[in-house]
């Protein structure tokens, strides 16, 4: 039978707690494209609106972007199709009014509106997704606007409570 001292149990418990908390640090984020405006044709003098929005955020593999719109659609296309505002062969298409797209690997993703003329008016966006290994958890930034929210089920309060639990448990054991 193995004999463990109180100190070795404390150390093992501490390591187990630390490793279990890594889940909370690697949580994915969900971003609402365009913030509160959603996925709409930008004003005539702001055709870079969506690319500016995307460049203000840091996207990682596993993150989700949500497109909210009315009487429109969203498509993921190739770089060439993006540049030409060509929507004949989309990799992804949705016209539900509330479309979610999860980034499954790191690369540049190209999105355009599927409604004729909207892409030419600036309703298009490039999102650059980095691999989780390419950044540290502190690099996973989102804008201060309501454009980014935590994935349901994991909140800042849950992370704080977990860290408090670790702190208290380290003194009890």
TASULTA-V766697 format. One record per pair of residues at least 24 apart in sequence whose ideal C-beta (glycine too) atoms are under 8 Angstrom apart, sorted by the first residue. I is the first residue (numbers start at 1). J is the second residue. D is the distance in whole Angstrom. If there is no record, write none. Layout:
((I:J:D) (I:J:D))
//
This chain:
((6:173:8) (9:173:6) (10:170:7) (10:173:5) (13:169:7) (13:170:8) (13:173:5) (14:166:8) (14:170:6) (17:165:8) (17:166:5) (17:169:6) (17:170:8) (18:166:7) (21:159:8) (21:162:6) (21:163:7) (21:166:6) (24:154:6) (24:158:7) (24:159:5) (24:162:6) (25:137:5) (25:159:8) (26:132:7) (26:137:7) (27:150:7) (27:151:6) (27:154:5) (28:60:7) (28:62:4) (28:63:5) (28:64:7) (28:151:5) (29:60:8) (29:63:5) (29:64:7) (29:140:7) (29:142:6) (29:148:5) (29:149:7) (29:150:6) (29:151:7) (30:63:7) (30:64:4) (30:65:8) (30:66:6) (30:100:8) (30:148:7) (30:149:6) (30:150:7) (30:151:6) (31:57:6) (31:59:7) (31:63:7) (31:64:7) (31:65:5) (31:66:7) (31:142:7) (31:147:6) (31:148:5) (31:149:8) (32:65:8) (32:66:5) (32:68:6) (32:146:7) (32:147:5) (32:148:8) (32:149:7) (33:65:5) (33:66:7) (33:67:5) (33:68:8) (33:111:8) (33:125:7) (33:147:8) (34:147:7) (35:143:8) (35:145:5) (35:146:6) (35:147:4) (36:145:8) (36:146:6) (36:147:8) (38:67:7) (38:68:4) (38:69:6) (39:67:4) (39:68:6) (39:69:4) (39:72:6) (39:74:6) (39:113:7) (39:123:7) (40:69:6) (40:72:7) (40:123:7) (41:113:7) (41:118:5) (41:121:5) (41:122:7) (41:123:5) (42:121:7) (42:122:5) (42:123:7) (44:121:7) (46:122:7) (47:121:7) (47:122:3) (48:122:7) (49:122:6) (50:111:8) (50:122:7) (50:123:7) (50:124:7) (50:125:4) (51:124:8) (51:125:6) (51:126:6) (53:125:7) (53:143:8) (53:147:7) (54:125:5) (54:126:6) (54:127:5) (54:128:8) (56:143:5) (57:141:7) (57:142:5) (57:143:6) (57:147:7) (57:148:6) (58:130:7) (58:135:7) (58:139:6) (58:140:6) (58:141:4) (58:142:7) (59:103:6) (59:127:6) (59:128:7) (59:129:5) (59:130:7) (60:103:7) (60:106:8) (60:129:7) (60:130:6) (60:131:7) (60:132:6) (60:135:7) (60:140:6) (61:103:6) (61:104:7) (61:105:6) (61:106:6) (61:129:6) (61:130:8) (61:131:6) (61:132:6) (62:102:7) (62:103:7) (62:132:7) (63:102:7) (63:103:5) (63:129:7) (64:100:5) (64:101:7) (64:102:5) (64:103:8) (64:151:7) (65:100:7) (65:101:5) (65:103:8) (65:127:7) (66:98:7) (66:99:7) (66:100:5) (66:101:8) (67:94:7) (67:98:8) (67:99:4) (67:100:8) (67:101:7) (67:111:8) (68:97:7) (68:98:6) (69:97:6) (69:99:8) (70:97:6) (71:115:8) (72:97:8) (72:113:6) (72:114:7) (72:115:5) (72:118:7) (72:123:8) (73:113:7) (73:114:4) (73:115:6) (74:99:5) (74:101:8) (74:111:6) (74:112:8) (74:113:7) (74:114:7) (75:111:7) (75:112:6) (75:113:8) (75:114:5) (76:101:7) (76:109:6) (76:110:7) (76:111:6) (77:110:5) (77:111:7) (77:112:6) (78:110:7) (79:108:7) (79:110:6) (81:110:7) (81:112:7) (82:110:4) (82:111:8) (82:112:6) (82:124:6) (82:126:7) (85:112:6) (85:119:4) (85:120:5) (85:124:7) (87:112:6) (87:114:5) (87:119:7) (90:114:7) (103:127:8) (103:129:4) (105:129:7) (105:131:8) (106:130:5) (106:131:4) (106:134:7))
//
